[in-house]
Amino acid sequence: MKPFQKAIVIGSPGAGKSVFARALRDRTGLPLYYLDQIWHKTDKTTVSREEFDRRLAEILAGERWIIDGNYQRTLRPRLERCDAVFLLDYPKEVCLGGAASRIGTVREDLPWVEDEFDEEFRQWIEGFPEKQLPEICRLLEEYPDKTVTVFKSREEAECWLKS
């Protein structure tokens, strides 16, 4: 893989994007930004779309970063500015298990502790391969100059990180 200074980590909720992004940060020393931390407030409300876009634009203007999160509405500007894309394309069962396993856990990528596996969130994960993933793949095709690494399993991602 070519060296990179700006990377995005995308994939289904529960895939382990944040875990991978932290490992990538630790390996590269690049600053890491979580879109969930930008969008969500500690009281489980959200910032305005304008505030989110302003904060994201500030990050994108930087020289070095890793951005963790899907937020498909903002995928195009992130693709335009990144060097590398890491897509965690795992089976939905893996993602459902990952999301369930973090209930009750303090996480640096979310400003509160999830206390239940919300049914709407479960449905979002179950529909991800059919609803969101095709659009992500279509967008990736529009950027042939980007280095795109697709992992089909956590083991593949772990092997890549160790290499």
C-alpha positions, 0 to 999 in steps of 0.5 A, spaced: 500 500 500 502 507 498 503 511 504 497 515 506 496 522 510 488 522 509 484 516 510 477 514 511 474 508 514 467 506 512 462 499 513 456 497 516 455 499 523 458 494 528 463 492 523 469 494 528 470 501 524 472 505 530 477 499 533 480 498 526 481 506 525 484 506 532 489 501 530 490 505 524 491 511 528 496 507 533 500 505 527 500 511 523 500 517 528 495 520 524 489 524 528 483 520 528 476 523 528 469 520 529 463 522 525 459 520 531 462 524 536 461 530 531 454 529 530 451 526 537 451 530 543 452 527 550 444 527 551 443 523 545 441 529 541 444 531 534 448 538 532 445 541 526 446 539 519 450 546 518 454 545 524 456 538 522 458 540 515 462 546 518 466 541 523 467 536 517 470 541 513 475 544 518 477 536 518 477 535 511 481 542 510 487 539 514 493 535 512 493 529 515 487 525 518 483 518 519 475 519 519 471 514 522 464 513 520 459 512 514 454 518 514 453 517 506 451 524 505 458 526 506 461 520 503 463 524 496 467 530 500 471 525 504 472 521 498 474 527 494 480 529 499 482 522 502 488 518 499 486 511 502 479 508 503 478 502 508 472 498 507 470 493 512 465 489 508 463 484 513 457 479 514 451 482 517 451 477 522 458 479 524 456 486 524 450 484 529 454 481 533 459 487 534 453 492 535 450 487 541 457 486 544 458 493 545 452 495 549 454 497 556 461 499 554 464 506 554 467 508 547 471 513 545 467 514 538 460 515 542 459 520 547 454 516 551 454 508 553 449 504 549 444 501 554 440 497 549 440 494 542 435 499 539 431 495 534 431 501 529 439 500 529 438 493 528 434 493 522 439 499 519 445 493 520 440 488 517 439 492 511 446 495 510 448 490 505 442 491 500 441 498 502 447 502 503 453 498 501 451 498 493 451 506 493 458 506 497 461 501 492 458 505 486 461 512 489 468 508 490 468 507 482 468 514 481 474 515 484 479 510 481 485 514 483 484 512 491 487 506 494 481 502 496 482 496 501 476 492 502 476 487 508 471 481 508 473 479 515 476 481 521 482 477 520 483 480 514 484 487 517 488 484 523 493 481 518 493 487 514 495 491 520 500 487 522 503 487 515 
